[in-house]
Amino acid sequence: MFRRLQSLFHTPTPESSRLSSKASKSKTSKPPANSTELNEHQQLILEAVESCYQTAEGQLKRNFPRPEVNFKLRGKSAGTAHLQLNKLRFNPVLLEENLDEFVRQVVPHEICHLLAYQLYGRVKPHGKEWQALMVKLYGLTPSTTHSLNIDSVAGRTFDYRCRCGVVPLSIRRHNKVQRQETQYRCRRCQETLTPLDGTGGEA
């Protein structure tokens, strides 16, 4: 299974194979503390992370510390990289629905953020350094956002209106409006958003 994942990213040369073999013996991505409870898809992501790092080490001819990996990310993001902590977080709901896309795109996308930080320090999140790594290491188009279906993680929304039309607000923002803690304006017409009939009251 690991070799199948590895083939998604590169065909190792003899030199990179020796480097990868050495790295795999001394380093592995740090799994969650409850790694024994990971499901099959999450285990595959850990293998994909390791494969990506071996590819990077073979291409760049240097070793990189493996990140801590967990599957506790919520909301609409597929994954996040915490640069200074050297940590990757993945969305378990979106992972279950989009395994192939996670292995092909999401994992290398987030790893390139960590690599860019370790190689160049603080740079623009999706700047030229990150883009170059995506292309050079994994042959991927450096897209800044994912195109996954997020219906299952979108959460409940409440319809508000302005001169432009209907604007959905998240439950958190809706409740802040109802508690009179804040107001929101449309970015285009600058009119204060007001709830449509029937959307009053906290949820």
Sequence and secondary structure as in RCSB ss.txt:
>XXXX:A:sequence
MFRRLQSLFHTPTPESSRLSSKASKSKTSKPPANSTELNEHQQLILEAVESCYQTAEGQLKRNFPRPEVNFKLRG
KSAGTAHLQLNKLRFNPVLLEENLDEFVRQVVPHEICHLLAYQLYGRVKPHGKEWQALMVKLYGLTPSTTHSLNI
DSVAGRTFDYRCRCGVVPLSIRRHNKVQRQETQYRCRRCQETLTPLDGTGGEA
>XXXX:A:secstr
 HHHHHTTT    HHHHHHHHHHHHH   B  TTGGG  HHHHHHHHHHHHHHHHHHHHHTS     EEE    S
S SEEEETTTTEEEE HHHHHH HHHIIIIIHHHHHHHHHHHHHHSS  TTSHHHHHHHHHHH     SS     
TTTS  EEEEEETTEEEEEEHHHHHHHHTTS   B TTT  B EE TT  S  
